[in-house]
Amino acid sequence: MTLSVLDPEKMGVGSFESNASALALQVADVAAAREQLEQRGVAFMGDTIDTGVCHMAFFADPDGNGLMLHHRYAPRVTDA
């Protein structure tokens, strides 16, 4: 996967608008990663969520772009 971080104004394709749809960042331990970020002043949006398949914790970067810490702990099930 490739992520592109750019300044649209410098490219002549419009102005910056934050994206509220969270970009998931895979981590080994959501609680530990969240604690480290909170110690550095990052504010999270609500509690960590346990979906029964994964843990998720939502926050935003300084420009308002949605980010999520994510860890899938349940094995993937495929139809054989």
ZIFEN-V313570 format. One line per field, one symbol per residue. phi: phi as a letter, one per 30 degrees, with the letter a starting at -180 (. if undefined). burial: # if it has 9 or more other C-alpha atoms within 8 Angstrom, else .. Layout:
# ZIFEN-V313570
phi->???
burial->???
This chain:
# ZIFEN-V313570
phi->.bcccbcdddcicjcdbdcdddddcdbdbdddddeddddcjdccciddccdjbbcbbcabdecjddbbdbbdcdddcbdc
burial->.......##............#....#..#..##..##.....#...#.....#######...########.........
